[in-house]
């Protein structure tokens, strides 16, 4: 029965364009949700999903101005926070399972990820000045996209051990628009 309620909630969220608030009481805390789409909901604040297990979260195309990693769901592996209004810093200190992160098209100035490495990271079209991530020899990064961050200098990417990190990348973009 709980799975039917979750499916109905997902249908409601994806079919109702005027649904601008997220009521976490409608979700069961015991079930794993594999994909939750909260995009295009005109959300102004990040909902607290920390009590839930969600594998993939799409919260893009909203009006969220601040990011709080403590509100992220347990078990999160794929996170799409693109096209919001996040500025200043994005900091990940406690999240360990992330594989794919998209914070493109925000106003982020600094990105810090201290636990492991994200295999696919899209930070394009922000106002980045610095990126800080650890580098491990046994982990391969697939994609790093920091294109169109005019204030980001290659020396500031060195915080992630850029020469060694670059060798592990399959796709890489640091270009800026002319």
C-alpha positions in Angstrom: 0.0 0.0 0.0 2.9 2.4 0.8 4.4 1.9 -2.6 1.1 2.9 -4.2 0.9 6.1 -2.1 4.5 7.0 -3.1 3.7 6.4 -6.8 0.5 8.5 -6.5 2.5 11.2 -4.9 5.1 11.1 -7.6 2.4 11.3 -10.2 0.8 14.3 -8.3 4.2 16.1 -8.2 4.9 15.6 -11.9 1.5 16.5 -13.1 0.7 19.5 -11.1 2.6 22.7 -12.1 1.1 24.7 -9.3 2.3 22.4 -6.5 4.7 24.8 -4.8 5.2 23.2 -1.4 6.5 19.8 -0.5 4.8 18.0 2.4 7.2 15.3 3.5 4.5 13.8 5.7 3.1 12.2 2.6 6.1 10.0 2.2 6.9 6.8 4.1 10.2 6.9 5.9 10.7 3.2 5.6 10.6 2.8 1.8 13.4 3.6 -0.6 12.4 6.1 -3.3 14.5 5.6 -6.4 13.6 8.9 -8.1 11.9 12.0 -6.8 11.2 14.9 -9.2 10.6 18.2 -7.5 11.6 20.3 -10.5 9.6 23.2 -11.8 7.7 23.6 -8.5 8.6 27.3 -7.8 10.1 26.1 -4.5 11.8 28.9 -2.5 13.4 26.7 0.1 15.1 23.3 0.1 12.7 20.7 1.6 14.1 18.7 4.5 14.4 15.1 3.1 16.9 13.9 5.6 14.6 11.3 7.1 14.1 9.6 3.8 16.1 7.3 1.6 16.1 8.7 -1.9 18.6 7.6 -4.6 18.0 10.3 -7.2 16.6 13.8 -6.5 15.8 16.3 -9.2 15.1 19.7 -7.6 16.0 21.8 -10.6 14.3 24.9 -12.0 13.1 26.3 -8.7 13.9 29.5 -6.8 16.0 28.0 -4.0 18.6 30.4 -2.8 20.5 28.4 -0.2 21.8 24.8 -0.1 21.9 22.7 3.1 23.5 19.3 2.9 21.8 18.3 6.2 18.5 18.4 4.4 19.5 15.9 1.7 18.0 12.4 1.8 20.0 9.4 3.0 21.5 7.3 0.3 21.5 10.1 -2.3 23.6 9.2 -5.3 22.4 11.6 -8.0 21.5 15.2 -7.3 20.2 17.8 -9.7 20.1 21.3 -8.3 20.5 23.1 -11.6 18.7 26.3 -12.5 18.1 27.6 -9.0 19.3 30.8 -7.3 22.0 29.3 -5.1 24.9 31.7 -4.4 27.9 31.8 -2.1 29.2 28.4 -1.1 28.1 24.8 -1.6 29.6 22.5 1.0 29.5 18.8 1.3 31.1 17.4 4.5 28.9 14.5 5.4 27.5 13.1 2.1 29.5 10.0 1.0 27.6 8.2 -1.8 27.2 11.0 -4.5 28.1 9.9 -8.0 26.5 12.6 -10.1 26.0 16.3 -9.1 24.5 19.1 -11.2 24.6 22.6 -9.8 24.8 24.3 -13.2 23.2 27.6 -13.8 23.2 29.0 -10.3 25.4 31.8 -8.8 27.7 29.6 -6.8 31.1 31.1 -5.8 32.8 28.2 -4.0 32.3 24.4 -4.1 33.7 22.1 -1.4 33.3 18.4 -1.4 35.4 16.6 1.2 34.3 13.0 1.2 35.3 11.0 -1.8 34.9 12.1 -5.3 32.0 12.8 -7.5 32.3 10.9 -10.8 30.1 13.4 -12.8 30.2 17.0 -11.6 28.5 19.9 -13.5 29.2 23.3 -12.1 28.9 25.2 -15.4 27.4 28.7 -15.7 28.1 29.8 -12.1 30.3 32.5 -10.6 32.9 30.0 -9.3 36.1 31.3 -7.8 37.3 28.0 -6.3 36.6 24.3 -6.2 38.0 22.0 -3.5 37.8 18.2 -3.7 40.0 15.4 -2.5 41.8 13.3 -5.1 42.2 9.5 -4.7 44.4 7.4 -6.9 41.9 4.5 -7.1 38.8 6.6 -8.1 38.2 7.8 -11.7 36.2 10.9 -12.4 34.3 10.8 -15.6 33.1 14.4 -16.2 34.0 17.8 -14.8 32.2 20.7 -16.3 33.2 24.1 -15.0 32.5 26.0 -18.3 31.4 29.6 -18.3 32.8 30.5 -14.8 34.7 33.6 -15.9 36.3 34.2 -12.5 37.6 30.6 -12.1 41.3 30.4 -12.8 43.1 27.1 -13.5 45.2 27.7 -10.4 42.0 27.6 -8.2 41.2 24.2 -9.7 44.6 23.0 -8.5 42.8 22.5 -5.1 41.6 19.2 -6.6 45.0 18.2 -7.7 44.2 19.3 -11.2 47.0 17.6 -13.3 46.4 14.2 -11.8 42.6 14.7 -11.7 42.6 15.8 -15.3 44.3 12.5 -16.4 41.3 10.6 -14.9 38.6 12.5 -16.7 36.8 11.3 -19.8 35.0 14.6 -20.4 36.3 18.0 -19.3 35.2 21.5 -20.0 36.5 24.8 -18.6 35.7 27.0 -21.6 34.1 30.4 -21.4 31.8 32.1 -23.8 33.3 34.8 -25.9 
